[in-house]
Amino acid sequence: MVRELTHFIGGQHVPGTSGNFGDVFDPNIGQVQARVPLASKSEVEAVIANAAAAQPEWAAFNPQKRARVLMKFLTLVQDEMDSLAALLSSEHGKTIADAKGDIQRGLEVIEFATGIPHLLKGEYTESAGTGIDVYSMRQPLGVVAGITPFNFPAMIPLWKAGPALACGNAFVLKPSERDPSVPLRLAELFLEAGLPAGVFNVVNGDKEAVDTLLHDPRIKAVGFVGSTPIAQYIYETATANGKRAQCFGGAKNHAIVMPDADLDDVADQLIGAGYGSAGERCMAISVAVPVGEETANRLVAKLTERVHKLNIGRSDDPGADFGPLVGKDGVDRVNNYVQIGIDEGAELVVDGRGLTVEGGEDGYFVGATLFDKVTADMRIYKEEIFGPVVSVVRAKDYEEGLRLANEHEYGNGVAIFTRDGDTARDFASRVEVGMVGINVPIPVPIAYYTFGGWKRSGFGDLNQHGPDSIRFYTKTKTVTQRWPSGLKESNAFVIPTMD
């Protein structure tokens, strides 16, 4: 039976009225399991109006009270972890264990946001001048929006909504239409936790909905995660309309493997980082850069052995290392890139195409693929594949490996594997990438640090979660006050100074 999904507006489920719908598939079997309404411009405008009406009440909550709502939300989500993970897995295709990780990493940012009474504290200077005190305060922007991707349907919405709500804003979420059920359930849990109706809304849609959010003057800030062309479009459109924007795009994350590294450990780490979640992660390691021919030969041999042992199965199979891609278009894209790599002269070590999974014969499965002897001029190196494909690019020395990471157009994440502290320290200082791992393959920062890439991986001055998120979702007001008792008369025609 095909489920009929809704929007979540003003604290209740609201059917779509545009007449346009998108199909939500079960990627394990390739069949439609739900229909999601795609909102029209007028529907999105109604959502924004609802959020704008609800926001002042929420902003008037003191910070401690807002924090208590988030604390209650944490408990509710943790109590439903199993059912939420199963729902997420059924629409996205990541394994149950991976789905729980998706939710947990989102909750960690909610935990960070519960510290909002401290995070919102301003500054105060007594007697900045004679009888003059100066202080600052952080205040909410109003209504803000998040446009989030299919690959993390719980984590990214929570990364954006948690700090935004803690700061006193109302939030409009436009999730991916591929896997919208978990965001809709999170909206219900926010309401149950005590969030006033209308403060967190979910509106499903496509480009019409996105463009409405970008052009409506009541939306004060927009956060986005997705492909680089769309990230750039959203950033340029939002800022042209006077909004704040933080937009994160594609990636091509390198792992530099030095000759002194523990190659068994490296191979184990790269298998998970490259193929976990079928490679549908913006932080996936898709390029391994062994330094020196001996290192490369040994690493490729170890990776090949491990790739052949991977278990690709249905996302509800507890023994599966990874499951299907989210859609047939993903399968076609990966298969096309594999052929491009062959045509360009890369050595195909393991071919993951044509995989059939028992119980998922019509599902969207692609096996793990490994290329060797890839060069920097090849498309499979330059472009983001977003699938279970790892390319080995051999570097003759450390400087060449560093240069590969620095010269790539993307600058999201990077890692180096070495036992030498001097090399690691030099790498961390010189590499031109936003997030760096030292013997850590996926360097996603903990919630109280900030997440964001450089170059064409990120657009905007402020990143996700951590202190940047509080700055992004608030505006600073600075007050200079003077009380006249005991002060001499001043010349009102002279610019005030602090003498």
C-alpha positions as CSV (number, residue, x, y, z in Angstrom):
1,M,0.0,0.0,0.0
2,V,1.4,3.4,-1.0
3,R,1.4,5.9,1.9
4,E,0.2,9.5,1.3
5,L,2.5,12.0,3.0
6,T,1.7,15.6,4.0
7,H,3.3,18.8,5.0
8,F,3.6,19.8,8.7
9,I,2.4,23.3,9.2
10,G,1.3,25.1,12.4
11,G,1.6,21.9,14.5
12,Q,-0.5,19.6,12.3
13,H,-0.3,17.5,9.2
14,V,-1.6,19.4,6.2
15,P,-2.3,17.6,2.8
16,G,-0.8,19.2,-0.3
17,T,-3.1,21.2,-2.5
18,S,-0.9,21.8,-5.6
19,G,-1.9,18.5,-7.3
20,N,1.8,17.7,-7.8
21,F,3.4,14.8,-6.1
22,G,6.8,13.0,-6.0
23,D,7.3,9.3,-5.5
24,V,9.2,7.9,-2.5
25,F,10.8,4.6,-3.3
26,D,12.0,1.6,-1.3
27,P,15.5,1.4,-2.8
28,N,15.8,-2.2,-1.6
29,I,13.2,-3.4,-4.1
30,G,12.8,-0.5,-6.5
31,Q,9.1,0.1,-5.7
32,V,7.1,3.2,-4.7
33,Q,6.2,3.1,-1.1
34,A,4.8,6.7,-0.6
35,R,3.7,9.8,-2.4
36,V,4.9,13.2,-1.2
37,P,3.1,16.5,-2.1
38,L,5.2,19.1,-3.8
39,A,4.1,22.5,-2.5
40,S,3.1,25.4,-4.8
41,K,4.3,29.0,-4.2
42,S,1.1,29.9,-2.4
43,E,1.5,26.9,-0.1
44,V,5.0,27.9,0.8
45,E,4.0,31.5,1.4
46,A,1.3,30.2,3.8
47,V,3.9,28.2,5.7
48,I,6.1,31.3,6.0
49,A,3.2,33.3,7.3
50,N,2.4,30.7,9.9
51,A,6.1,30.6,11.1
52,A,6.3,34.4,11.2
53,A,3.1,34.5,13.4
54,A,4.5,31.9,15.8
55,Q,8.1,33.2,16.1
56,P,7.6,36.1,18.6
57,E,6.1,33.8,21.2
58,W,9.1,31.4,20.9
59,A,11.6,34.3,21.0
60,A,10.0,35.5,24.2
61,F,10.8,32.2,25.9
62,N,13.9,32.7,28.1
63,P,17.0,30.7,26.9
64,Q,16.7,28.2,29.7
65,K,13.1,27.4,28.7
66,R,14.1,26.9,25.1
67,A,16.9,24.6,26.2
68,R,14.4,22.5,28.2
69,V,12.3,22.0,25.1
70,L,15.4,20.7,23.3
71,M,16.3,18.5,26.2
72,K,12.8,16.9,26.1
73,F,13.1,16.5,22.3
74,L,16.4,14.6,22.9
75,T,14.7,12.1,25.1
76,L,11.8,11.6,22.8
77,V,14.1,10.9,19.8
78,Q,16.3,8.5,21.8
79,D,13.2,6.6,22.9
80,E,12.2,6.2,19.2
81,M,15.7,5.5,17.9
82,D,14.8,2.0,16.6
83,S,11.7,3.0,14.7
84,L,13.2,6.2,13.3
85,A,16.2,4.3,12.1
86,A,14.1,1.7,10.4
87,L,12.0,4.4,8.7
88,L,15.0,6.3,7.5
89,S,16.7,3.1,6.2
90,S,13.6,2.1,4.3
91,E,13.6,5.3,2.3
92,H,17.3,6.1,2.0
93,G,18.8,2.6,1.8
94,K,21.5,3.0,4.4
95,T,21.8,0.2,6.9
96,I,20.0,0.3,10.2
97,A,23.2,0.9,12.1
98,D,24.2,3.7,9.7
99,A,20.7,5.2,10.1
100,K,21.1,5.3,13.8
101,G,24.5,7.1,13.3
102,D,22.7,9.6,11.1
103,I,20.2,10.4,13.9
104,Q,22.8,10.3,16.7
105,R,25.1,12.9,14.9
106,G,22.1,15.1,14.6
107,L,21.2,14.7,18.3
108,E,24.8,15.8,19.2
109,V,24.1,19.2,17.7
110,I,20.8,19.4,19.7
111,E,22.9,18.6,22.8
112,F,25.2,21.5,21.9
113,A,22.3,23.8,21.4
114,T,20.9,23.0,24.9
115,G,23.8,25.2,26.1
116,I,22.1,28.2,24.6
117,P,21.9,30.2,27.8
118,H,25.7,30.4,27.8
119,L,26.1,30.6,24.0
120,L,23.9,33.7,23.8
121,K,25.7,35.7,26.4
122,G,26.9,39.0,25.1
123,E,29.7,41.3,26.2
124,Y,29.8,44.1,28.8
125,T,32.2,46.9,29.4
126,E,31.7,49.0,32.5
127,S,32.9,52.7,32.3
128,A,34.0,52.5,28.7
129,G,34.0,56.3,29.1
130,T,33.0,58.6,31.9
131,G,29.6,57.3,33.1
132,I,29.3,55.2,29.9
133,D,28.7,51.5,29.8
134,V,28.7,49.4,26.6
135,Y,27.1,46.0,26.1
136,S,26.0,43.7,23.3
137,M,23.2,41.2,23.0
138,R,22.4,38.5,20.4
139,Q,18.8,38.4,19.1
140,P,17.0,36.0,16.7
141,L,16.7,36.8,13.0
142,G,13.0,35.8,12.8
143,V,12.1,33.1,10.3
144,V,14.9,31.0,8.8
145,A,14.9,28.1,6.4
146,G,16.8,24.9,5.8
147,I,17.0,23.0,2.5
148,T,18.5,19.6,3.2
149,P,19.7,16.6,1.2
150,F,18.6,13.0,0.9
151,N,21.8,11.5,2.2
152,F,21.3,12.6,5.8
153,P,17.6,13.0,6.3
154,A,17.9,13.3,10.1
155,M,21.4,14.7,10.7
156,I,21.4,17.7,8.5
157,P,17.9,19.0,9.4
158,L,18.9,18.7,13.1
159,W,22.2,20.4,12.5
160,K,20.4,23.4,11.1
161,A,17.2,23.4,13.1
162,G,18.8,22.9,16.6
163,P,20.9,26.1,16.8
164,A,18.2,28.1,14.9
165,L,15.5,27.1,17.3
166,A,17.7,27.6,20.4
167,C,18.4,31.1,19.3
168,G,14.7,31.9,19.2
169,N,14.0,31.7,15.4
170,A,11.1,29.9,13.7
171,F,12.3,27.3,11.2
172,V,11.0,26.2,7.9
173,L,12.4,22.9,6.7
174,K,12.4,21.8,3.0
175,P,13.7,18.3,3.1
176,S,14.6,16.1,0.2
177,E,11.5,14.7,-1.5
178,R,13.3,11.3,-1.7
179,D,13.1,10.5,2.0
180,P,10.8,13.0,3.8
181,S,9.2,10.7,6.4
182,V,11.8,11.1,9.2
183,P,11.7,14.9,9.0
184,L,8.0,14.8,9.3
185,R,8.2,12.6,12.4
186,L,10.9,14.9,13.9
187,A,8.4,17.8,13.5
188,E,5.8,15.8,15.6
189,L,8.4,15.1,18.3
190,F,9.4,18.8,18.5
191,L,5.7,19.6,19.1
192,E,5.4,16.9,21.7
193,A,8.6,18.3,23.4
194,G,6.8,21.6,24.0
195,L,7.8,23.7,20.9
196,P,4.9,26.0,20.1
197,A,2.9,25.1,17.1
198,G,4.2,26.8,13.9
199,V,7.8,27.3,15.2
200,F,9.1,24.2,13.3
201,N,7.4,23.5,9.9
202,V,8.1,21.0,7.2
203,V,7.1,21.9,3.6
204,N,7.9,19.3,0.9
205,G,8.6,20.5,-2.6
206,D,10.9,20.9,-5.6
207,K,12.4,24.0,-7.3
208,E,9.2,26.0,-7.0
209,A,9.2,25.6,-3.2
210,V,13.0,26.4,-3.0
211,D,12.7,29.6,-5.1
212,T,9.8,30.8,-3.0
213,L,11.9,30.5,0.1
214,L,14.8,32.3,-1.6
215,H,12.7,35.2,-2.7
216,D,10.3,35.8,0.2
217,P,11.5,38.7,2.3
218,R,10.2,37.1,5.5
219,I,12.9,34.4,5.3
220,K,16.0,36.0,6.9
221,A,18.5,33.2,6.4
222,V,18.9,30.0,4.4
223,G,21.0,26.9,5.0
224,F,21.6,24.4,2.3
225,V,23.5,21.1,1.7
226,G,23.7,19.4,-1.7
227,S,25.6,19.6,-5.0
228,T,27.9,22.5,-5.8
229,P,26.0,23.9,-8.7
230,I,22.8,24.1,-6.6
231,A,24.7,25.4,-3.6
232,Q,26.1,28.2,-5.6
233,Y,22.7,29.0,-7.1
234,I,21.0,29.1,-3.7
235,Y,23.8,31.2,-2.2
236,E,23.8,33.8,-5.0
237,T,20.0,33.9,-5.1
238,A,19.6,34.2,-1.3
239,T,22.2,36.9,-0.9
240,A,20.9,38.8,-3.8
241,N,17.6,38.9,-1.9
242,G,19.3,40.3,1.2
243,K,19.4,37.0,3.1
244,R,22.2,35.3,5.1
245,A,23.2,32.0,3.5
246,Q,25.4,29.1,4.3
247,C,25.5,26.6,1.4
248,F,27.6,23.5,1.2
249,G,28.3,21.6,-2.0
250,G,30.3,18.7,-3.4
251,A,33.5,17.1,-2.4
252,K,36.4,14.9,-3.5
253,N,38.0,13.9,-0.3
254,H,41.6,12.7,-0.4
255,A,43.5,10.4,1.9
256,I,47.3,10.8,1.7
257,V,48.9,7.5,2.8
258,M,52.6,7.9,3.8
259,P,55.1,5.0,3.6
260,D,55.4,4.8,7.3
261,A,51.6,4.3,7.9
262,D,50.1,1.1,9.2
263,L,48.7,-0.1,5.9
264,D,46.4,-2.8,7.5
265,D,44.8,-0.1,9.6
266,V,44.7,2.3,6.7
267,A,43.0,-0.3,4.4
268,D,40.4,-1.0,7.1
269,Q,39.7,2.7,7.6
270,L,39.5,3.4,3.9
271,I,37.0,0.6,3.3
272,G,34.6,2.1,5.7
273,A,35.2,5.7,4.7
274,G,35.0,5.0,1.0
275,Y,32.2,2.5,0.8
276,G,30.1,3.1,3.9
277,S,26.5,4.3,3.1
278,A,27.3,3.2,-0.5
279,G,29.5,6.3,-0.8
280,E,26.6,8.7,-0.5
281,R,28.4,10.9,1.9
282,C,29.9,14.4,1.3
283,M,32.7,13.3,3.6
284,A,33.4,9.9,1.9
285,I,37.0,9.2,1.1
286,S,36.8,8.8,-2.7
287,V,40.5,9.3,-3.5
288,A,43.4,7.3,-1.9
289,V,46.8,8.9,-2.5
290,P,49.6,6.4,-1.5
291,V,53.1,8.0,-1.6
292,G,55.6,5.9,-3.4
293,E,55.2,2.8,-5.6
294,E,55.8,0.3,-2.9
295,T,53.2,1.9,-0.7
296,A,50.8,2.0,-3.6
297,N,51.2,-1.6,-4.5
298,R,50.8,-2.8,-1.0
299,L,47.8,-0.6,-0.3
300,V,46.0,-1.6,-3.5
301,A,46.5,-5.3,-2.7
302,K,45.1,-4.9,0.8
303,L,42.1,-2.8,-0.4
304,T,41.4,-5.4,-3.2
305,E,41.3,-8.2,-0.6
306,R,38.9,-6.3,1.6
307,V,36.6,-5.1,-1.1
308,H,36.0,-8.7,-2.2
309,K,34.9,-9.5,1.3
310,L,32.3,-6.8,1.6
311,N,28.7,-7.8,2.1
312,I,26.3,-5.7,0.1
313,G,22.7,-6.4,1.0
314,R,19.3,-5.0,1.8
315,S,19.4,-2.1,4.3
316,D,17.4,-4.2,6.8
317,D,20.0,-7.0,6.7
318,P,22.0,-6.8,9.9
319,G,25.0,-8.4,8.2
320,A,25.2,-5.9,5.3
321,D,28.2,-3.6,5.2
322,F,26.2,-1.2,2.9
323,G,22.9,-1.2,1.1
324,P,21.4,0.2,-2.1
325,L,21.8,3.7,-3.5
326,V,18.8,5.9,-3.0
327,G,17.5,5.8,-6.6
328,K,17.9,4.3,-10.0
329,D,19.5,7.6,-11.2
330,G,22.3,7.0,-8.8
331,V,22.9,3.5,-10.2
332,D,23.0,4.9,-13.7
333,R,25.4,7.7,-12.7
334,V,27.8,5.4,-11.0
335,N,27.8,2.9,-13.8
336,N,28.4,5.7,-16.3
337,Y,31.4,7.0,-14.3
338,V,32.9,3.5,-14.1
339,Q,32.8,3.3,-17.9
340,I,34.3,6.8,-18.2
341,G,37.1,5.6,-16.0
342,I,37.8,2.6,-18.2
343,D,37.6,4.7,-21.3
344,E,40.1,7.3,-19.8
345,G,42.6,4.6,-19.1
346,A,42.3,4.0,-15.4
347,E,42.9,0.4,-14.2
348,L,39.6,-1.2,-13.0
349,V,40.7,-3.4,-10.2
350,V,37.2,-4.3,-8.8
351,D,34.1,-3.8,-10.9
352,G,30.9,-3.3,-8.8
353,R,28.5,-3.1,-11.7
354,G,25.7,-5.6,-12.3
355,L,25.3,-6.6,-8.7
356,T,22.2,-8.6,-7.8
357,V,21.1,-9.0,-4.2
358,E,18.9,-11.8,-3.0
359,G,15.5,-10.3,-2.0
360,G,16.4,-7.1,-3.8
361,E,16.6,-8.2,-7.4
362,D,15.0,-4.9,-8.5
363,G,16.7,-2.7,-6.0
364,Y,19.2,0.0,-6.6
365,F,22.4,-1.9,-5.8
366,V,26.0,-1.2,-7.0
367,G,28.9,-3.1,-5.6
368,A,32.2,-1.6,-4.4
369,T,34.4,-0.4,-7.2
370,L,38.1,0.2,-7.0
371,F,40.3,2.0,-9.6
372,D,44.1,2.1,-9.6
373,K,46.5,4.4,-11.6
374,V,44.0,7.2,-11.8
375,T,45.5,10.5,-12.9
376,A,44.5,14.1,-12.1
377,D,43.2,14.8,-15.6
378,M,40.6,12.1,-15.5
379,R,36.9,12.9,-14.9
380,I,36.6,10.2,-12.3
381,Y,39.2,12.1,-10.3
382,K,37.9,15.6,-10.9
383,E,34.1,15.0,-10.5
384,E,32.1,13.8,-7.5
385,I,30.7,10.4,-8.2
386,F,28.7,10.0,-5.0
387,G,28.7,6.3,-5.0
388,P,30.8,3.3,-3.9
389,V,33.8,4.1,-6.0
390,V,37.3,4.7,-4.7
391,S,40.2,5.9,-7.0
392,V,43.8,5.3,-6.2
393,V,46.1,8.2,-7.4
394,R,49.7,7.4,-7.0
395,A,52.0,10.2,-5.8
396,K,55.8,10.0,-6.0
397,D,56.4,12.0,-2.8
398,Y,54.6,13.9,0.0
399,E,54.7,17.2,-1.8
400,E,52.9,15.7,-4.8
401,G,50.2,14.2,-2.5
402,L,49.7,17.6,-0.8
403,R,49.5,19.3,-4.1
404,L,46.8,17.0,-5.3
405,A,44.6,17.9,-2.4
406,N,45.4,21.6,-2.6
407,E,44.8,22.0,-6.4
408,H,41.5,20.2,-6.5
409,E,38.5,22.5,-6.9
410,Y,36.8,20.9,-3.8
411,G,38.0,21.4,-0.3
412,N,35.6,19.7,2.0
413,G,37.6,17.0,3.9
414,V,41.0,15.4,3.7
415,A,43.1,12.9,5.7
416,I,46.7,11.9,6.1
417,F,47.9,8.6,7.5
418,T,51.4,8.7,9.0
419,R,53.3,7.9,12.2
420,D,55.4,11.0,11.8
421,G,54.3,14.0,13.9
422,D,56.3,16.5,11.9
423,T,54.7,15.4,8.6
424,A,51.2,15.5,10.1
425,R,51.8,18.9,11.6
426,D,53.1,20.3,8.3
427,F,50.1,18.8,6.4
428,A,47.5,20.2,8.8
429,S,49.1,23.7,8.4
430,R,49.5,23.7,4.7
431,V,46.6,21.7,3.2
432,E,43.9,24.0,1.7
433,V,40.9,22.1,2.9
434,G,38.3,22.9,5.6
435,M,38.3,19.7,7.7
436,V,41.5,17.7,8.2
437,G,41.9,14.2,9.7
438,I,45.2,12.9,11.0
439,N,44.9,9.1,11.0
440,V,41.1,9.8,11.0
441,P,39.5,9.1,7.7
442,I,36.3,11.1,8.0
443,P,37.1,14.2,10.1
444,V,33.6,15.4,10.9
445,P,34.1,17.7,13.8
446,I,32.3,17.1,17.1
447,A,29.2,19.3,17.6
448,Y,30.9,22.1,19.5
449,Y,33.3,22.7,16.7
450,T,32.2,24.0,13.3
451,F,31.7,21.9,10.1
452,G,32.4,23.4,6.7
453,G,34.5,23.0,3.5
454,W,36.6,25.4,1.5
455,K,36.8,26.4,-2.2
456,R,33.8,25.1,-4.2
457,S,32.6,22.9,-1.3
458,G,31.3,25.8,0.7
459,F,29.6,29.2,0.0
460,G,29.2,31.7,2.8
461,D,31.3,33.1,5.7
462,L,29.8,31.0,8.6
463,N,29.7,27.2,8.9
464,Q,27.3,24.6,10.4
465,H,27.0,23.9,14.1
466,G,29.5,25.0,16.7
467,P,29.9,28.7,17.6
468,D,29.5,29.7,13.9
469,S,25.8,28.5,14.0
470,I,25.0,30.8,16.9
471,R,26.5,33.8,15.0
472,F,24.7,32.8,11.8
473,Y,21.2,32.5,13.4
474,T,21.5,35.7,15.5
475,K,22.0,39.4,14.9
476,T,24.2,41.4,17.3
477,K,22.9,44.6,18.9
478,T,25.3,46.9,20.7
479,V,24.1,49.3,23.4
480,T,26.0,52.3,24.6
481,Q,24.3,53.8,27.7
482,R,25.0,56.9,29.8
483,W,23.2,58.0,33.0
484,P,23.5,61.8,33.4
485,S,24.1,62.0,37.2
486,G,27.3,63.8,38.0
487,L,28.3,64.3,34.4
488,K,29.4,67.6,32.9
489,E,27.6,69.1,30.0
490,S,28.8,67.8,26.6
491,N,29.0,69.4,23.2
492,A,26.2,67.6,21.3
493,F,27.8,68.7,18.0
494,V,31.0,66.7,18.5
495,I,31.1,63.0,17.7
496,P,31.0,61.1,21.0
497,T,34.3,59.6,22.2
498,M,35.2,57.4,25.2
499,D,37.6,59.9,26.8
